[in-house]
């Protein structure tokens, strides 16, 4: 078995922005692209990138969204549009020779696949894994938790002092209240988010999105895996599950993890990783999620 342990590279998006990406795992297996959440970095998924079972059975691609982590961040709102986000995703998978990958998204990362489907069609993805995440931007307000609502003004502010005061509360809210977060991880997540300029933070929470294409795909057999923590302080799991039913999503499975917060991939990696592998293996077809290199 040949495992790709690429240290990472910069991929050029259609508008010239440099996007940092890396891959690991088995290029002969189904590809899964991990998309991080609000203003952080792809390093949050370290318990997936270092799991032997995941590395043996998947080809894992990660990238820092524009304006985040190691990627470049233009300072104008137009640079963070749906079309730009879709172009970044396509540039990354093209760089690794991948066709029709699965997308595994955390939190606000969930709004990237709708951009991809809108621009490149429903056959551009094999399915989506929502980890403390949701199907598109415009339904976010219907399932959001009051605790995170109270933090939003401080997350999108241009007042540096207010943002600095809000950021620790935001990071802690990504975990169940009783979860013992190691200090080095807390510091790493703080450090990964702190340098983001207001335009990046504002774009993730406030940019416009057309959900027409992804909603049509969801009704027509586009598969979803939903992994949600019972102690999530960002989103209400029961509201999300009801929303999926009410909007007639035709192919999804919903898993609620008791005692887990907004970050199931970190708080409960063994369960989360097994669910991801099972879902990918069930929905993978020979023509899907392939790497041509």
C-alpha positions as CSV (number, residue, x, y, z in Angstrom):
1,X,0.0,0.0,0.0
2,X,1.3,3.4,-1.0
3,X,0.4,6.3,1.3
4,X,0.6,9.9,0.3
5,X,1.9,12.0,3.2
6,X,2.3,15.2,1.3
7,X,3.5,18.1,3.5
8,X,1.3,20.5,1.6
9,X,1.4,22.9,-1.3
10,X,-0.1,26.1,-2.6
11,X,-2.7,25.8,-5.3
12,X,-3.7,28.7,-7.5
13,X,-7.4,29.5,-7.5
14,X,-9.1,30.8,-10.7
15,X,-8.8,34.4,-9.5
16,X,-5.1,33.9,-8.6
17,X,-5.5,33.5,-4.9
18,X,-3.0,31.0,-3.3
19,X,-4.8,28.3,-1.4
20,X,-2.9,25.9,0.9
21,X,-3.8,22.3,0.6
22,X,-2.4,18.9,1.6
23,X,-3.2,15.2,1.2
24,X,-2.6,12.0,3.1
25,X,-3.9,8.4,3.0
26,X,-4.3,6.0,0.2
27,X,-4.7,7.5,-3.3
28,X,-6.3,4.3,-4.6
29,X,-9.2,4.7,-2.1
30,X,-12.2,7.1,-2.1
31,X,-11.3,10.7,-1.7
32,X,-12.7,12.9,1.1
33,X,-12.1,16.6,1.2
34,X,-12.3,18.1,4.7
35,X,-13.6,21.7,5.0
36,X,-13.1,23.5,8.3
37,X,-15.4,25.9,10.0
38,X,-15.5,29.6,11.0
39,X,-12.2,31.5,10.5
40,X,-9.9,28.6,11.7
41,X,-7.7,26.2,9.8
42,X,-7.7,22.6,8.4
43,X,-5.5,21.6,11.3
44,X,-8.6,21.1,13.5
45,X,-9.1,17.7,11.8
46,X,-5.8,16.3,13.2
47,X,-7.5,13.2,14.6
48,X,-8.7,12.3,11.2
49,X,-5.4,13.0,9.4
50,X,-3.5,10.8,11.8
51,X,-5.9,7.9,12.2
52,X,-4.4,4.7,10.8
53,X,-7.8,3.3,9.8
54,X,-8.7,6.5,7.9
55,X,-5.3,6.7,6.2
56,X,-5.6,3.1,5.0
57,X,-9.1,3.4,3.6
58,X,-9.4,7.0,2.4
59,X,-7.5,9.6,0.4
60,X,-7.9,12.6,2.6
61,X,-7.5,16.1,1.2
62,X,-7.6,19.2,3.4
63,X,-7.2,22.9,2.6
64,X,-7.4,26.2,4.4
65,X,-10.3,28.3,3.1
66,X,-9.3,31.6,1.5
67,X,-8.4,34.1,4.2
68,X,-7.8,31.4,6.7
69,X,-4.6,29.6,7.9
70,X,-1.9,29.5,5.3
71,X,-4.1,30.6,2.4
72,X,-4.1,34.1,1.0
73,X,-6.9,36.4,2.0
74,X,-8.0,39.2,-0.3
75,X,-9.4,42.2,1.5
76,X,-12.6,42.8,-0.5
77,X,-16.0,41.2,0.0
78,X,-16.3,40.0,-3.6
79,X,-13.4,37.7,-3.1
80,X,-15.4,35.6,-0.8
81,X,-18.4,35.0,-3.0
82,X,-19.9,31.5,-3.7
83,X,-18.2,31.4,-7.1
84,X,-14.8,32.0,-5.5
85,X,-15.4,29.4,-2.9
86,X,-16.4,26.8,-5.5
87,X,-13.4,27.7,-7.6
88,X,-11.0,27.1,-4.7
89,X,-12.5,23.7,-4.0
90,X,-12.2,22.7,-7.7
91,X,-8.6,24.0,-7.9
92,X,-7.7,21.9,-4.9
93,X,-9.2,18.6,-6.1
94,X,-7.8,19.2,-9.6
95,X,-4.3,19.6,-8.1
96,X,-4.6,16.2,-6.5
97,X,-6.2,14.6,-9.6
98,X,-9.4,13.8,-7.8
99,X,-12.8,13.3,-9.4
100,X,-16.1,13.5,-7.5
101,X,-14.9,13.4,-3.9
102,X,-17.0,13.3,-0.7
103,X,-17.0,16.5,1.3
104,X,-16.6,16.3,5.0
105,X,-17.6,19.7,6.5
106,X,-17.5,21.2,10.0
107,X,-19.8,24.0,11.1
108,X,-19.7,26.9,8.6
109,X,-17.7,24.7,6.3
110,X,-21.0,23.2,5.4
111,X,-21.8,26.1,3.1
112,X,-19.0,25.3,0.7
113,X,-20.5,22.2,-1.0
114,X,-23.6,24.1,-2.0
115,X,-21.3,26.6,-3.8
116,X,-19.6,23.6,-5.6
117,X,-22.9,22.0,-6.7
118,X,-24.2,25.4,-7.9
119,X,-21.2,26.0,-10.1
120,X,-20.2,22.5,-11.2
121,X,-23.4,20.5,-10.8
122,X,-24.6,17.7,-8.5
123,X,-22.2,15.1,-10.0
124,X,-19.2,17.1,-8.8
125,X,-19.6,15.5,-5.4
126,X,-20.3,12.0,-4.2
127,X,-22.0,13.1,-1.0
128,X,-21.6,15.3,2.1
129,X,-20.7,14.5,5.7
130,X,-22.1,17.2,8.0
131,X,-20.1,17.2,11.3
132,X,-21.8,19.7,13.6
133,X,-22.7,21.3,10.2
134,X,-25.7,22.1,8.0
135,X,-26.8,21.9,4.4
136,X,-26.7,25.6,3.3
137,X,-26.2,29.1,4.5
138,X,-29.7,30.4,4.3
139,X,-31.1,27.8,6.8
140,X,-28.5,28.5,9.4
141,X,-30.7,30.9,11.3
142,X,-33.4,28.3,11.7
143,X,-31.2,25.9,13.8
144,X,-28.7,28.2,15.5
145,X,-28.3,28.1,19.3
146,X,-28.8,31.2,21.4
147,X,-25.4,30.9,23.0
148,X,-23.5,31.3,19.7
149,X,-26.0,34.1,18.6
150,X,-24.8,36.0,21.6
151,X,-21.2,35.8,20.4
152,X,-21.7,36.8,16.8
153,X,-21.4,40.6,17.3
154,X,-18.0,40.0,18.8
155,X,-17.0,37.6,16.0
156,X,-17.7,39.9,13.1
157,X,-16.7,43.2,14.8
158,X,-13.9,45.4,13.5
159,X,-13.1,46.3,17.1
160,X,-10.0,44.3,17.9
161,X,-10.5,44.4,21.7
162,X,-14.0,43.1,21.4
163,X,-12.9,40.3,19.1
164,X,-10.1,39.3,21.4
165,X,-12.6,39.2,24.3
166,X,-15.1,37.1,22.3
167,X,-12.7,34.6,20.7
168,X,-11.9,32.5,23.9
169,X,-15.6,32.0,24.5
170,X,-16.1,31.0,20.9
171,X,-13.4,28.3,21.1
172,X,-14.7,26.9,24.3
173,X,-18.3,26.8,22.9
174,X,-17.0,24.4,20.2
175,X,-16.9,21.7,22.9
176,X,-19.3,20.2,25.4
177,X,-19.4,22.2,28.6
178,X,-17.9,19.3,30.6
179,X,-15.2,18.4,28.0
180,X,-11.7,18.8,29.3
181,X,-9.9,20.6,26.5
182,X,-6.1,20.3,26.7
183,X,-4.5,23.8,27.0
184,X,-2.2,23.3,24.0
185,X,-5.2,22.5,21.8
186,X,-7.1,25.5,23.2
187,X,-4.1,27.7,22.4
188,X,-3.7,26.3,18.9
189,X,-7.4,26.9,18.1
190,X,-7.2,30.4,19.4
191,X,-4.0,31.1,17.5
192,X,-5.5,29.7,14.3
193,X,-8.5,32.0,14.4
194,X,-7.0,35.2,15.9
195,X,-5.2,36.6,12.8
196,X,-8.3,36.7,10.6
197,X,-9.2,40.2,9.4
198,X,-12.8,41.4,9.8
199,X,-13.7,40.8,6.1
200,X,-12.9,37.1,6.4
201,X,-15.0,36.7,9.6
202,X,-17.8,38.7,8.1
203,X,-17.9,36.8,4.8
204,X,-18.3,33.4,6.5
205,X,-21.3,34.5,8.5
206,X,-22.9,37.1,6.2
207,X,-22.2,36.2,2.5
208,X,-25.1,35.4,0.2
209,X,-25.7,31.9,-1.2
210,X,-28.2,30.4,-3.7
211,X,-29.3,27.1,-2.3
212,X,-31.5,26.1,-5.3
213,X,-29.0,23.6,-6.8
214,X,-28.1,21.8,-3.5
215,X,-31.8,21.6,-2.5
216,X,-32.7,20.0,-5.8
217,X,-29.8,17.5,-5.4
218,X,-30.8,16.7,-1.8
219,X,-34.3,15.8,-3.0
220,X,-32.9,13.7,-5.8
221,X,-30.7,11.1,-3.9
222,X,-27.7,13.2,-3.0
223,X,-26.5,11.4,0.2
224,X,-25.8,13.0,3.5
225,X,-24.2,11.7,6.7
226,X,-25.1,13.9,9.7
227,X,-23.0,13.6,12.9
228,X,-24.1,15.9,15.7
229,X,-23.3,16.3,19.4
230,X,-26.0,16.2,21.9
231,X,-24.3,19.1,23.8
232,X,-23.8,21.3,20.8
233,X,-23.8,25.0,21.8
234,X,-23.8,26.2,18.2
235,X,-26.7,24.3,16.6
236,X,-29.8,22.5,17.8
237,X,-29.6,18.9,16.6
238,X,-33.3,18.3,16.9
239,X,-34.1,21.3,14.8
240,X,-31.7,20.2,12.1
241,X,-33.1,16.7,12.0
242,X,-36.7,18.1,11.8
243,X,-35.6,20.5,9.0
244,X,-34.1,17.6,7.0
245,X,-37.4,15.7,7.3
246,X,-39.6,18.7,6.6
247,X,-37.6,19.5,3.4
248,X,-37.8,15.9,2.2
249,X,-34.1,15.2,2.0
250,X,-34.2,11.8,0.3
251,X,-31.0,10.1,1.5
252,X,-29.5,10.9,4.8
253,X,-28.6,9.3,8.1
254,X,-28.5,11.1,11.4
255,X,-26.3,10.3,14.3
256,X,-26.6,12.1,17.7
257,X,-23.7,11.6,20.0
258,X,-24.6,12.1,23.7
259,X,-22.3,14.2,25.8
260,X,-20.5,15.6,22.7
261,X,-20.4,19.2,21.7
262,X,-20.0,21.1,18.4
263,X,-16.8,19.2,17.5
264,X,-17.6,15.4,17.3
265,X,-14.5,14.9,15.1
266,X,-12.3,16.0,18.0
267,X,-14.4,15.0,21.1
268,X,-15.4,11.6,19.8
269,X,-13.0,10.8,16.9
270,X,-13.3,7.0,17.1
271,X,-17.1,7.0,16.6
272,X,-16.9,9.9,14.1
273,X,-14.2,8.2,12.0
274,X,-16.0,4.9,11.9
275,X,-19.2,6.6,10.8
276,X,-17.4,8.4,8.0
277,X,-15.7,5.3,6.7
278,X,-19.0,3.3,6.8
279,X,-20.8,6.1,4.9
280,X,-18.1,6.5,2.3
281,X,-17.9,2.7,1.7
282,X,-21.7,2.4,1.3
283,X,-22.0,5.3,-1.1
284,X,-18.7,4.9,-3.1
285,X,-18.9,3.7,-6.6
286,X,-16.0,2.9,-8.9
287,X,-16.6,6.0,-10.9
288,X,-16.8,8.3,-7.8
289,X,-14.1,9.9,-5.6
290,X,-11.2,8.6,-7.8
291,X,-7.7,9.9,-7.9
292,X,-6.1,9.8,-11.4
293,X,-2.5,10.2,-10.2
